[in-house]
């Protein structure tokens, strides 16, 4: 299947680094005009990418960024709400300000950017909004109440948006990555035994890569996914496919 985004404008929040940067680069490879939003840009992005400073928790900052995109490029075809933060801590001791911060970035940010692009997408009679949820929205971890709850809220927001925007041909979906080693989670720097325990929970026993997420988003944003909306797509390497998936790997090396 050939997917080409020539002539389309794709906006990616949190696009300066990490998974967001991988998403930006993948849409560039598919010939899209990409706009990256972030709080700061320390490294150069691929040629042709428009970088705009934007605080997704600030309604005025979001509105200014989206207005500038429309003024400069005339359209917005795809919005990827990738910006997010992780907040850890047991409920008993978690600072309420930190709990609120998780919702401000992960939920309010998704709400504000989605709200800002709706008029442009409605006028065009089509559009794609894709929201970063998490495997934690399905099964949260101990000490991750703020993160898990905020990502579960993103899933419900996605469903409501899909229902409200369907009449204009705008689809809204969320995706749930699994375990991608980042500076934030430190998976790749854990002791080997700890890494092995985590990998044992995956049907596809390897760390997820940002490109695994980007591949899914390129599909969800395309016309080929035009009849998919209001859903959460699990891209976690089969973390919930079976109980104890590691059993399938036992003895393989000995055969």
Secondary structure as GFF3:
##gff-version 3
##sequence-region A 1 255
A	DSSP	beta_strand	9	13	.	.	.	ID=ss1
A	DSSP	alpha_helix	18	29	.	.	.	ID=ss2
A	DSSP	beta_strand	33	38	.	.	.	ID=ss3
A	DSSP	beta_strand	50	53	.	.	.	ID=ss4
A	DSSP	alpha_helix	59	73	.	.	.	ID=ss5
A	DSSP	beta_strand	78	81	.	.	.	ID=ss6
A	DSSP	alpha_helix	96	103	.	.	.	ID=ss7
A	DSSP	pi_helix	104	108	.	.	.	ID=ss8
A	DSSP	alpha_helix	109	124	.	.	.	ID=ss9
A	DSSP	beta_strand	127	132	.	.	.	ID=ss10
A	DSSP	three_ten_helix	135	137	.	.	.	ID=ss11
A	DSSP	alpha_helix	145	165	.	.	.	ID=ss12
A	DSSP	three_ten_helix	166	168	.	.	.	ID=ss13
A	DSSP	beta_strand	170	177	.	.	.	ID=ss14
A	DSSP	three_ten_helix	187	189	.	.	.	ID=ss15
A	DSSP	alpha_helix	192	199	.	.	.	ID=ss16
A	DSSP	alpha_helix	210	220	.	.	.	ID=ss17
A	DSSP	three_ten_helix	223	225	.	.	.	ID=ss18
A	DSSP	beta_strand	232	235	.	.	.	ID=ss19
A	DSSP	three_ten_helix	245	249	.	.	.	ID=ss20
A	DSSP	three_ten_helix	252	254	.	.	.	ID=ss21
###
